[in-house]
Amino acid sequence: MAEWAGASSLRQVVLASPRSFCAGVERAIAVVEQALRQHGPPVYVRKQIVHNARVVADLQARGAIFVDELDEVPAGGLTVFSAHGVAPAVRREAVERGLPVIDATCPLVAKVHAEARRFTGRGDTVLLIGHAGHEETEGTLGEAPARIRLVPDPAAAETVPVDDPDRVSYLVQTTLATDEVAGVVDALRRRFPALTGPGSDDICYATTNRQRAVTEVAARADVVLVVGSDNSSNSRRLVEVAERAGARAYLIDDVSRVDLRWLAGAGTVGVSAGASAPPALVDEVVAALTGLGAREVSEHTTTVEDVAFTLPKEVRQP
């Protein structure tokens, strides 16, 4: 009861927009749904199709089987590559085993892979700004393991070895925070004046848009709740961005993870969601907050997204 009483100061909910699904996530989920519809279960998916527990559970209920590696897929099993992309070695393994494959890699991640091939092909050492262990960075590193080096932070930028300081380029994991990347790039430029980068920003439009929206909402809110799974890089970055904007911020998988103590004394709560989080999860959070007494729910929109990606030919409707 004391926790409920502490949360009774809540008056307003401000929704950050854009939020939730991006075009790449919608495409990846649609790939699995169409594969199940056209071929029937099981459909095997290497890694999580997108980093969200609700999405994975829903697709599992329909007959998708998620595996860590291809050796878990039986002979002939229809296989989907996740939105995060895969290394060439994984593609070769699928070919060698004769597995039918549908590639759900986000086109913006595929762009980074193409840049990695182009930069290393001309003799550059490529410095990939990203987080170790993330599936996207592992896939990009796999394009040329001997010529691509991971740089997770400015400290690493000061020591990363290169073959020729006059032939160095950089690439960026698509889900990082813009200011986080800027600090690493600045450190790299100080060491390597000849450093070159991609022709257009690697950080995807959806990541940038959601970070801008949550920054503005955080400036108005006492607390910001970001809906997204713990392994979602872009969702974690939204929490960090909100904190840097001055709000207390928390990452929640769903409404059951809200701790009422977080809301004690808060008059305005901001709500956003990572690009892999279903809109329904946000609706559930808003319903709970209005149940706690929020009288006003408003939307703060920084931009309207109209991006859509075509499905792979294997599941495209005729």
BELZI-V728418 format. One record per residue. N is the residue number from 1. PSI is psi in whole degrees, -180 to 180 (999 if undefined). NEAR is the number of other ideal C-beta (glycine too) atoms within 8 Angstrom. Layout:
n={N,N}
psi={PSI,PSI}
near={NEAR,NEAR}
This chain:
n={1,2,3,4,5,6,7,8,9,10,11,12,13,14,15,16,17,18,19,20,21,22,23,24,25,26,27,28,29,30,31,32,33,34,35,36,37,38,39,40,41,42,43,44,45,46,47,48,49,50,51,52,53,54,55,56,57,58,59,60,61,62,63,64,65,66,67,68,69,70,71,72,73,74,75,76,77,78,79,80,81,82,83,84,85,86,87,88,89,90,91,92,93,94,95,96,97,98,99,100,101,102,103,104,105,106,107,108,109,110,111,112,113,114,115,116,117,118,119,120,121,122,123,124,125,126,127,128,129,130,131,132,133,134,135,136,137,138,139,140,141,142,143,144,145,146,147,148,149,150,151,152,153,154,155,156,157,158,159,160,161,162,163,164,165,166,167,168,169,170,171,172,173,174,175,176,177,178,179,180,181,182,183,184,185,186,187,188,189,190,191,192,193,194,195,196,197,198,199,200,201,202,203,204,205,206,207,208,209,210,211,212,213,214,215,216,217,218,219,220,221,222,223,224,225,226,227,228,229,230,231,232,233,234,235,236,237,238,239,240,241,242,243,244,245,246,247,248,249,250,251,252,253,254,255,256,257,258,259,260,261,262,263,264,265,266,267,268,269,270,271,272,273,274,275,276,277,278,279,280,281,282,283,284,285,286,287,288,289,290,291,292,293,294,295,296,297,298,299,300,301,302,303,304,305,306,307,308,309,310,311,312,313,314,315,316,317,318}
psi={-37,-37,-42,-43,-38,-30,-1,-7,-9,127,-32,142,128,120,127,134,127,159,172,-152,139,175,-37,-39,-45,-41,-46,-44,-42,-33,-48,-43,-44,-39,-42,-39,-42,-34,-16,160,159,151,128,136,122,119,-179,134,-42,162,76,128,-40,-44,-47,-44,-41,-43,-35,-40,-24,-8,6,140,120,131,156,-39,163,-22,-8,-8,128,162,131,0,126,127,137,132,138,172,-18,-8,162,159,155,-33,-34,-41,-42,-41,-42,-41,-46,-34,-5,28,131,129,140,125,112,17,132,134,-27,-30,-41,-33,-43,-40,-43,-39,-39,-43,-40,-46,-44,-31,-27,5,8,152,126,127,111,114,115,-176,132,140,-12,141,-34,-45,-36,-40,-43,-43,-34,-11,-32,76,-30,-15,-2,130,138,134,98,-20,171,-33,-42,-32,-27,-17,-9,130,145,158,-40,114,-13,-3,73,135,167,153,168,135,136,-16,17,166,138,-45,-31,-45,-39,-40,-37,-43,-41,-44,-40,-40,-33,-37,-36,87,-25,6,133,160,-175,156,-28,159,133,-31,127,157,-39,-40,-49,-46,-42,-35,-40,-44,-44,-30,-45,-37,-40,-30,-19,-12,155,-37,143,129,124,119,124,156,158,-28,9,110,-46,-31,-42,-37,-34,-39,-46,-41,-43,-40,-41,-23,-4,1,156,131,146,141,129,137,-39,-178,-27,-17,0,126,118,-24,-27,-27,-1,123,0,129,-35,128,126,147,131,-179,142,165,-14,4,127,143,-31,-32,-37,-43,-39,-39,-44,-41,-40,-40,-38,-33,-26,-7,-3,123,-19,131,118,165,130,109,126,-26,159,124,137,26,138,143,141,143,154,151,-28,-24,10,138,138,999}
near={4,5,9,9,7,12,13,8,10,14,9,12,15,14,15,15,9,14,13,12,10,12,10,15,13,11,15,14,13,10,15,15,10,11,14,14,6,7,7,5,8,8,14,14,15,14,10,11,17,11,12,14,7,12,13,11,8,8,15,10,6,9,10,14,10,11,11,5,6,12,4,7,11,4,5,7,10,12,15,16,12,16,13,13,15,12,10,8,7,13,10,8,9,11,8,6,9,6,12,7,9,13,7,14,14,16,9,11,16,10,9,17,13,8,11,15,10,8,12,13,6,7,6,11,12,15,15,16,13,14,9,7,5,11,9,15,14,10,16,17,11,11,12,9,6,4,9,15,10,10,14,8,8,9,6,11,13,8,6,9,5,11,6,8,8,5,12,16,12,14,15,14,15,13,11,15,10,9,8,10,12,8,10,14,12,9,11,14,9,5,8,9,4,8,11,8,7,9,2,4,6,13,11,12,9,14,15,11,12,16,13,10,17,17,12,12,16,16,9,9,13,9,14,17,14,17,16,17,12,6,6,14,13,14,18,11,14,17,13,11,14,17,11,8,11,6,13,8,14,12,11,12,11,10,10,5,7,12,6,11,7,11,14,10,7,13,8,12,16,18,17,17,13,17,15,14,18,9,10,7,14,14,8,10,15,12,9,10,13,10,6,12,9,12,5,7,10,8,7,12,8,10,8,5,10,4,8,6,10,6,10,10,5,6,11,8,3,2}
